[in-house]
Amino acid sequence: MGELPRMWGKCNGRVDMGNELLQILDYIEQERGISRDSLIRALENAILIGSRKSIHPANELKVKIDPATGAIRAWAMLEVVEENPTCDQLVVARARERFPDVKLGDIVEWEVTPHNFGRIAAQTARQAMIQQLRKAEKENVQDEFADRVGTILNGIVRRFDAGSIIIDFQRAEGIMPAKEKVHGEQYQPGERINAYLQKVDINTAGPSLIVSRACPEFVLKLFEREVSEIHDGVVVIKGIAREAGNRTKVAVMSTDPRVDPVGSCVGVRGNRVRNITAELGMERIDIVPWDADIRKYATNALLPAKVQSVEVNEEKHELVVRVTEEQSKLAFGKKAQNVRLCSKLIGWNITIQNEEPKDEKGSIRDQLRQAAARLAADLDISEKTANLLISNGYVTVDGVKEAGRDTLLELEGVDAEEINHAFEHLDA
């Protein structure tokens, strides 16, 4: 709207502002895409508001602009009375000068255009006209972009304003608030940028399009754009948890058992997910299978950590997940990011607990306990002495025989009487 004041020249005092007003209307219609009819209505309203005191004291007034000539005229709606008229009335004798058939009580449109109305209109309507045009412009934005909320827009970075980014989307400007920027991303004026349109707000003074690159929905739309199976509804995104600029977890399922949902999102040689991570500044993306069984879902969501077991506490809406000490770091992730994102993704509180690793025969602790019991029985000694022998590497009877009585008696804390008894038992 910066061009409008420079184009609005000095009015010569005539009732119409002539070609100058028409040129302004033509310019705004062509450059801003606002229809002439809406512009004229806005200007009529602006002039009426700004010039009411100068037109006539009547309560009900009209201002009309001739779209062909630019002439501006004003009318008052007056009641016809016999005598002693108020500001909203007109004596019948005067009314019949223009309307011969008028009767008492009729309401007539009486022209009250001031002699110097052109100058008055130019002075009083200028700022109001700008405001009305901005409103009309925002309404155009509402009409054009309302059905594009929830989609990705492509625009050009124009400037920065108090931490926010102003983006040119051709037909309108958008604003990316500081909280909707991705931490670590740098933007330069003139740079092309993709952003998710969150809403259209025409009631704000600034840009009407509110966009984001940090919201989870931006990632969802990138997957829809990149993965044809998602766009077609064969693969469904069941959940997204995101810490923008660092890591995102996406849960997917397939409506067709022949289609691998994770593989579809990753793409051949990872090309699909690679395109998405490139758009997100190499943000890490974990794609996991969704499952109706909350235990399996949690196990999948905690990948790449391997889970030993999952217990469900419905009352607390909590999952107790047991992992080995080795897998614990992976389960938590750096600064607990993995477990935090997992909790957001599945919507349950998660508690991680360490558990002894197990093989096919049970835990290491169980194996040692069983070995001590066997050795104690074979040597006819206490399990305490058997545990001492095992902790020093003498796990079997043959190992004890090979070491010999004298060597075992030198072990710290050993019960000499039990060792002697063991060898007597072996010799018997």
N, C-alpha and C positions, 0 to 999 in steps of 0.2 A: 504494500500500500504506500510505499515511500514516494511513488511517482505522482500520486494524486495531488498533494499540495503544490508541487511544482507546475502541474498542468492547470491548476485552478487559477486563472488570471484575475485581473481586476474587473469587476462588474461595472457597467456604465450606468446602472441605475434603472434600466428598463425593467418591465415586468418579467420578461423572459431573459434568461442568460444565453439564449440563442444557440449558435453553433458550438460555443465553448462547452456547454453542458452536454450536448449530444456527443461531442468528441470524447469527453471523459467517459460517458456511458459506453461508447463503442470500444474504447481502449480497455476498460475493465472487463467488458464482456468477452473480448477476444483473448486478452492476456491471462485473465483469472478464471475464465470458463463459467462466469455467473451470468444467468440469463438477464436480458434487458428488463423484462417485466419485474423480476424480483429486485433488481437495482432501483427501478423507478418507485416501487412500493416502499423500499427502504428509505429512499431520499424523501419521498412525500411524508413519511412518518417522522423523519429527522427534522425536516423543516417545520412541520406542525409543532413538534415538541419545542424546538428552539425559538420559534417565532410567534408562539401563541399570544403573548402580550401585545405584540406589534400588529396582529391581524385584527382582532375584534374581541370584546369582552364576553361574547356568548360562550356558553358551556360546550355546545356541540359544534365543532368546526370540521371542515374538510379542506385538504390541500390536494390539488391535482396537477400533474405535469403532463403536458401534451407530448406524447412520444414522437410525434412527427416534427414539431417545431421547438420543443424544449420550453414552451411558455408555461409559467407557473401561476396558477390562480387559486384563490381561496373562497370558500363559501361558509356561511353560518346557517344553521337550521333554526328558523325563527317562527314563532307562533303569531298568527295574524289576530290583532286585537283592535277594538274600536278607538281606544285612547290610552294615555298614560303607559306607554310601553316600558318594560324592563329591558335588561341587556339581552334577554332571550326572546324578545317580542318585537313586533313591527306593526305600526298602525295600518289599518286597512287602506286608507287613502294612498299611502306611499306604496304599499304592496301592489295596488291595482295599476300603478304606473308601468309595471313590468308584467304583471299577471292579471289581466282585466277580469277574469272569471273567478278570482279568489274569493273565499268566504271567511267569515269570522271563525276562528278556531283551527283553520287550515295551517299546516306546517309547510313553509316554503324554503327552498334553497336560495339564499340571498348572497349574491357575490359581494365579498368584502375585501377584495384584493387591494392592499395598500399601494399608493402611487410609487413608492420606492422599494417595492417588495423584492426586486431582483438583488439589490445591494444587501438588504436585510437577510434574504435567504442565503446568500453567499457567505455572509459573516457568521450566521448562527448555525448553519448546517454542516460546516466543514468537518469539525471533529465528530459530530454525531453521525455524519455520513460514513466516516472511516470506521466507526464502531459497528454501524449497521452492516457495512460491507464485510467486515471481519466475521460477523455473525453469520451472514449469508455464505461466506466462504467456508466456515466451519460446518454449516449444514450440508454443503456440497461434499465435504470430507466424510461426514457421517453417512451420507447416501452411498458414496463410492466405496468406503472401506468397511461398512458394518458387516457385510457378509464375508469379509476376509479375516475377521478376528479368529485366531486359532490357526493361522497359516504363517509361513515364512515369507517375509518381504526382503527384497534386495534394494539397498539404497547406497548413497554416498555420504560419508562423514563430512559435515560442513564446519562445525565449530564445537567448542566446549563451553559449558555454562555451569559453574558452581559444582563441578564434579560429574555432571551429566553430559551426555553426548547428543548433539543435535544432528539428525540424519535427514537427508533429502530423499524422499520417495517419489519424486517427480510431481505428482498431483497434490502432495501435502508433505509437511515436515513431521518427523517423529522425534521422540525423546527417549533415550535410554538412561534411566536414573542410575546413579552410582551403584546402588545395591543390585542392579540387574546386569552389571558388567561382570565379565569373567576375570577373576583375580589373575594378574600376570599378563593379560592380553594388552597390547599397545595398539592404539588407533591413531591414524594420521589423517588430517584434512585431505579430501580428495580420494581417500581409499574406499573401495567398494566393500560392503559388509552385509551379511545376512543376519536377520533378527526375527524373533517370534513376536507377532502382534498379539499383545495381551488384551488390550481394550482400546476403544475410541472414546475419548473424553472431550466433548466440545465445550464444556463449561469452564475449562481452565483458560488462563490468559495466554499460555504458551502453546507449543505444538499439541495437536489433538491425538496423535498416534503414540501410544505407550508401548514400547517394545522391550524385549529382553533377550539376552544370550545365556543367562545363568539359570533359567528355570528348567525343570525336568522336561516340560512339554517341548522345548526346543530340540532336545535329543530325540524325543518320540517322533517329531515331524521329520527329522533328518533320516531316521530309520524308515519311515513311510516313503520318503522320497527315494531312498537308495535301495530298499529291499522290495522287489515287486510282489513277493508272497505276502508281505504285510499290507501293502496297498490293496491287494486283491482279497484280503481277509482269510487267506489260508493259514498264515502265521499271525498270532495275536500277541501283542505286548500286554502282559498282565500286571506289570508293575515296574516303576523306575524309582531308584533312589540315587540322588546326585549330590556331590560336593563339587560345585563348578570349578573347573580348572585343575582338579586333582583326579577324581575317580567317580565313575558311575556304574551302578549295577542295574542290569536290565533282565527281567524275567519274561520268558517267552514260552508259548505253547503252540501246538499245531492242531488244526481242526481236521487234518488228513493224516492218518497214521503212516502213510508212505513218505511224508515230508519231515525231515529233520529240522526243527525250528532253530536250533543253535547254528547248525551248518548253513542254513539259509541266510541267517543274519551275518555270519562271518564271511561267506562268499568264497569263490574259488581263490585259493591261495591268500585268503584274507582280504581280498580287494574291496569288498563292501564295507566292512568295519574300518578298514584303513582309510577310506574316503571320509568316513564320519569323524574319526579321531583327528584327521588332518584339519577338518573344519573347526574342530574344538581345540586346536592348538596342542594336539597330541595328548589330550586327556585320556587317561586309562579307562577302558570300558570292559566290564565283565558281563558276559552274556550267559545266563544260567537257565536251565529248564524249570518251568513252573510245575508244581505238583499239588493236587488237592489234599494230599496227606501232608500235614504241617511238618512232620518229622523229616520226610524226604525233601520238602521244600527248603527247610532250614539247612539240611545237609548240602543241598545244591547251592544255596545262596552263600554259604561260607567258603565255597571254593575260592582259592586253590587249596585251602586247608582240608585235611582228611579227618572226618568225624568218627569217633568210636561209638557214641550212642547219644540219643536225644530223649529227655524226659519232659513230659508236658504237664504243666500246672495250670489247669483251666481257671481256677479261682483267682490266681494272680496274673493270669494271661502271660505266663512266663515259660520260657524253654530253658532247661538246664542241659547244656551241651558239654559232653565230655570228650576231651582230645588228649593225645599223648603230649608229654612235655615238649617233644620235638616239634609237634604241629601247633603248639600253643601260640607261638609267635606269628605264624601264618594266619591263625584264626582271628587273633586280635588285629593284626596289621599294624602299620606304622601309626603311632598315636591313636591306636584303637579304631582306626578308620574302617577296617574291614567288618568288624562286628557291629559297628555303629550303622554302617550302610545296610548291612544285612537286616538289622532290627527295623530300620525304616522301610525296607523293601517288603518284608513279610508282615509287618505290623504287630510284632510280638516283642516283649522284653526278652533279652538273651543273657544268660549267665554262663560264662565259660569256666569249666573245671578241668584240671589235669587228671589223667588216669594212666596207670602203668601200661606200657605197651604189651600187647598179647600176641602170641603166635598160636599155632594150632593146638598146643598142649597147655596153654594157659600162660599166666604171667611169670616173669623171671623169679619173682619172690616165691610163688607157689612151687616152682621147679626146685629152688634151693631148699625149701622146707621139706619137700619130698625126698631129696637126696640125703639130707641130714637124718631123716627118719630111717632110711634104708641102711645108711652106714652105722648108725647107733645099734640097730638090730643085728647087723652082721658081726659087729665087734663086741657086742654086749656091753656098750658104754652109754652114758647119758647123751641126750641130744645136744646139751651144752657143749660137751667135749667134741661131739661130731661136727657141730657148727664151727668150732675153732679150727678143726682139721681142714674142713672145706674152705674156710676163709683163707687158709694158707696154701690151698691148691691140692690138698689130698682128698679127692672126692670119692675114690673107689677103694675097695679092699686091696686090690692089686697095687694101687698107688701107695697105700700105707705099708704094705710088705716091702715094696721096693725102697721106700725111704729108710726103713729100719727103726728099731726101738730107740737107739741113741740120738738119731736126728730129731725124732719127734719130741724126745724129752727136753731138747734145747729150745723148743718153741715157748715164747713168752706167754705166761698165764696158763700153761697146760697143767693138768692134774696128773702127776707122775703115777699115782696109784692106779688111775684109770688106764693109762697107757700100758703099764705093766700087765694089768688085767686083760687088756685087749690082745696083747701078744700071747699070753698064756691061753687065751680062748682060741686063738688061731692055731697054736701048737697042739691043742687037745684033739 
